[in-house]
Amino acid sequence: MKIAVIGQSLFGQEVYKELRKDSHTIVGVFTIPDKDGKADPLATEAEKDGVPVFKFPRWRVKGKAIPEVVAQYKATGAELNVLPFCSQFIPMEVIDHPKHGSIIYHPSLLPRHRGASAINWTLIHGDKKGGFTVFWADDGLDTGPILLQRECDVEPNDTVNTIYKRFLFPEGVKGTVEAVRLIAEGKAPRITQPQEGATYECIQKKDNSKIDWNQSAEALHNWIRGNDKVPGAWADIDGQKVTFYGSTLVDNSSAAKGQPLEIPGASKPGIITKAGLVLFGNDNKALLVKNLQFEDGKMIAAAQYYSSGSSTAVELTEEEKVFAEQMKAVWKSILSNVTRIEDSTDFFKSGAASMDVVRLVEEVKLQASSCQLQNEDVYMNTTFQEFIQMCIRKLRGEDDKEELVVDYVEKNINNMTIKMPHQLFINGEFVDADGGKTYKTINPTDGMVRMERGDKRQNGHHEYWCNPSGGVLLFSPLADLMEEHQEELATIEAIDSGAVYTLALKTHVGMSIQTFRYFAGWCDKIQGSTIPINQARPNRNLTFTKKEPIGVCAIVIPWNYPLMMLAWKTAACLAAGNTVVLKPAQVTPLTALKFAELAARAGLPKGVINILPGSGALVGQRLSDHPDVRKLGFTGSTEIGKHIMKSCAVSNVKKVSLELGGKSPLIIFSDCDMDKAVRMGMSSVFFNKGENCIAAGRLFVEDTIHDQFVKRVVSAELIGLTVFYMLTSTGSTVLRICHVPTLAVLRSRYTGILFWPMPQPRRTFQPNSAQSFFFEPTVFTDVGDHMFIAIEESFGPIMIISKFQCGEVDDVLRRANATEYGLASGVITRDISKALYVSERLHAGTVFVNTYNKTDVASPFGGFKQSGFGKDLGKRNCCCH
C-alpha cells in the first residue's frame, strides 16, 4: 500500500521504519521544519532512505488549506495517510483525499481524554487504566470511528514519561502498524465512539499547571505526576516559581524528620528530609517529591533545598582538563547553533531538548566509562561549568550521592549488632509493599518471629545498565564491601536459614565474594567471533557474531544457600550488562536485602538490582509472566521448575535456565581408601545438614566393604561435633555443642531397613520458652531400587546405602542412572581407569572423583534430565545473546 506518513518525533520515526519492514511503500513523509539546524528524527530517517520529505511550516492559513501545499501532497499518490504523532493542523482536503482515508494514533482510550494532553489527564484524573486508540480521522477533535484500542494498567507512581516508555510508545508503534495491516487486508473496523464517558481537557501548559493545595495527598500526587516532566506542576515558594518532579505516595509521613518548608496555601509546611520533600494534602496524608526546578532552569534534589549552591568548585588536574575539553567538543556537536562553549553556556537555554540529554549521557559513558550519569544529573547541572564539576566529582568518587535510607531491624547476636533491611528494594530504594502489606518469617533455630516483611510491589528496572569496564569498576568495591561485612552476613544467614555459622562464613558468604570477583574479570572479555564463510570471496563478505545483553533477568532462588545462589546467578547477569529482579525464597530473604544495601553503597546504578521478597505463587508467578523479563533463572524443585518453564513459554517465550532436584549417586568401590571414602561419603550427605542440591542421595557400596563402611559411618567419633546457634527469646546468643548420639540400631523385620536413629523431626532445647526444630542424622541400609527413598530426593541429613556385587560395574552404573535426575554424581576408587570408565557413563552434570562437593566459581555447574538445563558459574555462563 502507498502510504504518506504525516507527523514527527521518535514515535513517528519508529512507525515509519516498521511500515517499511511490512513492505509498504512510503510515498512521502510530511513533517515539521528543522529546529536550530537539526532535522526531526522522522525526517532524518526518511532522508537516509531516499524517501521524499516535505517540511511545511503550516498547511493552512486563516482556516483555509494552502493550495500549493495540498498540491504537493496529492502528487505523492498516497492511498492512506498515517498520522502517528502530529502537532500540525491538517486540512480535510488532505485527510479525505486518499483511497483509504487517514488514521491517527491517540494516547488515550477514546472517547476519554480527547485533546493534546491526553497522557497528562489520564494521570491527573488517577485513571487505573490507560492505553491508546488508533482511529479514523474526521472533522472533529479526536471524534472519528475507532479502528483499534489497547489498554494497560496505570501504576501508582507512573509519570507521563514512564507510562509512555513502558507501554504507549512500544505498543503504540505495534498497534499503529497492525491497524495499517488490517486496512490492507480489508478487515479494519469503524466503531462509532460512544458519547457516554467522553471528556475533553485543555492543553497542559505552564500557566495552568499551578498546584492547588486544597486537595488530598493522592490528588496532589496525581497532579504532580500528571505534569511530570512537561509542563511541570509548580508552586510559589520563597518568592519564586518552583516546579516539582518525581512524586510518590508515602505511608509513614508521621516519622518524617527534617527542616520545615513553608508553602503558601498548603495545609501544613512541607519537610525537607534526606529522601526528598515531604508534602501534605488536606487529608493529612503525605507524598514525597524527589526533585525541584527553579525559574532559571536549575534542578536540584529536593533533599538539597537548604544546601544547594554550598559546594565549592574543585580544581581540575591536567588529565581532568583534557576530559573537560573532550566534553566541550561533545557539547559543541550537540549545540550546533552555539559558536563557542563557555563555562556559562546553559545546555537547555542553548536549545537542547530531552533527546539531547540522552545523547549527552551516552557520550559521557564513551569518554569516561566510570562516570555513570543519570538524565537528572544533566537537568540539575545545566551550565557547562556545573556539568564539568559534577562529572569530575563523580570520577573522583566525591559526588554528593543521594543518601540511602534504610529502615533497619537491629539485633544483638554473635557478639555483634546486625542491621537487617526488611523492605523491598526497587530502583535503588527500600520501599514498602503495595498497601503496606507484610508477612512474618521464623527463625528456624528457635521458632521465633524474625521480623515482618513486605510481600509485593510493582518492580522498577532498566533494561541494560553498563558497559564492560564499568562492571569491573563496580564489582570490585561490591566484593570488598561484602568481605568487610562477612561476619554480619554469615550471622544473618545463620538465623535466617539455620546454617551453621562457620559454614555460612566460609561457604555461603566466602564463595559469594569469590563469585563477584571472578565475574568482575569477565565484564570486559565477553566477545563474539569472526566466522569464515563460503561466500567470503570475491566480494570480501564478512560474518561476525556479537554478544549483547539479554535485558531484564528474573532470578528465583531457594532457601538452602540464600546468598550464594544470589551471587551465582546475579554476578553473571550483571557482568553481561543485564539488570536483575530477584525473588529470594519467601522464608530466607534477609541476606538478599542486606546484599541490596551493600550493592547500593558500592555504587551500582539505580534499577540494576531489585529484590522482591514474597511468595512464589505471587511474586514468582508475576516474574514468569511479565513481558519485560527476557530471561528467568530458577533453582528449586522439579515440579515448580516445570510450572515456571510453561509460564515463560506462554508469556513471551523468555529464556529459561533451571537447576532442579537431584538424586546424586556416589559409587564406592572396594579398592578405595576407606578413611577417605568414609569422610567423603559423610561429607557428600551431611554437608550443610544435607540441605544441598548435589548431596549424594544414594550411596552404592561394593558388597565386600559394605559392612565395614556402615560400621565406620555410624561411629560417633567420626561423626564428631555439630555446632548450632540458638536464639533465646531475650535476643542473647547461646552456643550449644551437640554430640551426635551413639548409634541405636533398629532393624525392621518388615522393611529390612536399618534405622539410625529413628527418622523423625526432633524438637529439642527450649531456653526461655523459645522453640527450636532439628532433624537428627539418619542412615538407611539395604535399600532396594524399588523403594521410595531410593528414588526421590531427601534434602536432609539422610544417608541411603545400597550394596552392589563385586565386579559388577556396568550393573551399578545402570542402577545409578535409573533416575530422572542428573545433577551430580561421584566415584571413589584407586583405579584411574575405572574412575574414567565410570565417570564417562554416569548421566550427570558433574562427576566427582575421589572427592565431593568441590564446586568452584570457574567450573560450570548444572544438570541433565529433570535436574534442569543451563549452567551457573564458569567461563561461558554470562547472560547474553
Helices and strands as residue ranges (DSSP letters): E 2-6, H 9-21, E 25-30, H 41-48, E 53-54, E 60-61, E 64-65, H 67-74, E 80-83, H 92-95, E 102-106, H 118-124, E 129-136, E 146-153, H 160-163, I 164-168, H 170-184, G 206-208, H 217-226, E 233-237, E 240-250, G 253-255, E 259-261, E 270-272, E 277-280, E 286-293, E 299-301, G 302-304, H 318-334, H 354-367, H 375-380, H 384-396, E 408-413, E 416-421, E 424-426, E 429-431, G 434-436, E 438-442, E 449-454, H 468-484, H 486-497, H 501-503, I 504-509, H 510-520, E 530-531, G 534-536, E 543-544, E 552-556, H 562-575, E 579-583, H 590-602, E 609-611, I 616-620, H 621-625, E 629-635, H 638-652, E 655-659, E 664-668, H 674-686, G 687-690, E 696-702, H 706-713, H 716-719, E 721-727, E 733-739, E 746-747, E 754-756, E 761-763, G 767-769, E 773-775, E 778-781, H 788-791, E 798-804, H 809-817, E 821-822, E 824-828, H 832-841, E 846-849, E 864-865, E 868-869
